[in-house]
Amino acid sequence: GAGVSQSPSNKVTEKGKDVELRCDPISGHTALYWYRQSLGQGLEFLIYFQGNSAPDKSGLPSDRFSAERTGGSVSTLTIQRTQQEDSAVYLCASSLAGLAGGNQETQYFGPGTRLLVL
Amino acid sequence: AQKVTQAQTEISVVEKEDVTLDCVYETRDTTYYLFWYKQPPSGELVFLIRRNSFDEQNEISGRYSWNFQKSTSSFNFTITASQVVDSAVYFCALRAVQGGGNKLTFGTGTQLKVEL
C-alpha cells in the first residue's frame, strides 16, 4: 500500500512569510507525528496526534508553529512569520496506533519537505 | 530525560567488509522501545527494526543483525558483507513509555560509506 506522503517536496520562502506543509498518513493509521531535521539540531520531535485526543505539542519550538489534523487523516503544519532558523527538513510519520505498544506503534516516515527560508 | 548517543559520526568501509554501528541509550523507564532507521541519500527514513526493553534476544535478518544488551544500555547494529547500497545515514532511536510520551528520541546518526 501507499506510504506516508508529504507536499510540497521543496519549499523556498522569504523571511516573514507563512508556510503550510501537508502530510497524508498511511491509510488506517490513527497516530501522526511531525519531526524536524536540521544540521544543528538533528531530528527533533514537534507534535503528535492520536485519534481525537488533544495533540501532544510539547516539541513545538515557538508559538509561530501550529498543526492541525482534519478528519483524523491529513495533517497540516503551519509556520507563521518564518525565520531563517526554520530552514530544515520537516518529516511526517504515522503509526497504526499510538500507545498500544508492539508493532502497532512503529512509526513510518514520509520523504519530508525541505524548507528554505531566505 | 531520554538520550541516545551514536558516537561514530562517519564510517567508511570497503565493500564486503563487516561493519558495526554503535548505539548507547539513557532512560529511567523500565519499559521502552529501541529502533534503527536508515536514511539513504533520497532522504526518507526507512524503518529497520524495533526492540522491546523486555526482549534481549539478538536478531538476525539477512545481512543485518542487532545486539541488544541492557547491562550496557547498548543496541548495536552489524551489517555483514557490506554493499554499496548500504551507504546511508543510520539512526538509532528510543521511545520511553513513561517518561518520553509518544515521541522518538533520535541519536545524531552515523554516516556509513561503502566503497568499491
HADDOCK unambig.tbl for C-alpha pairs under 7 A between the chains (distance, minus, plus):
assign (segid A and resid 42 and name CA) (segid B and resid 108 and name CA) 5.84 0.50 0.50
assign (segid A and resid 43 and name CA) (segid B and resid 106 and name CA) 6.17 0.50 0.50
assign (segid A and resid 45 and name CA) (segid B and resid 103 and name CA) 6.23 0.50 0.50
assign (segid A and resid 45 and name CA) (segid B and resid 104 and name CA) 6.95 0.50 0.50
assign (segid A and resid 98 and name CA) (segid B and resid 102 and name CA) 6.85 0.50 0.50
assign (segid A and resid 99 and name CA) (segid B and resid 102 and name CA) 6.94 0.50 0.50
assign (segid A and resid 108 and name CA) (segid B and resid 47 and name CA) 6.58 0.50 0.50
assign (segid A and resid 109 and name CA) (segid B and resid 44 and name CA) 6.72 0.50 0.50
assign (segid A and resid 109 and name CA) (segid B and resid 45 and name CA) 5.67 0.50 0.50
assign (segid A and resid 109 and name CA) (segid B and resid 46 and name CA) 6.99 0.50 0.50
assign (segid A and resid 110 and name CA) (segid B and resid 44 and name CA) 6.11 0.50 0.50
assign (segid A and resid 111 and name CA) (segid B and resid 43 and name CA) 6.11 0.50 0.50
assign (segid A and resid 111 and name CA) (segid B and resid 44 and name CA) 4.35 0.50 0.50
assign (segid A and resid 112 and name CA) (segid B and resid 44 and name CA) 6.85 0.50 0.50
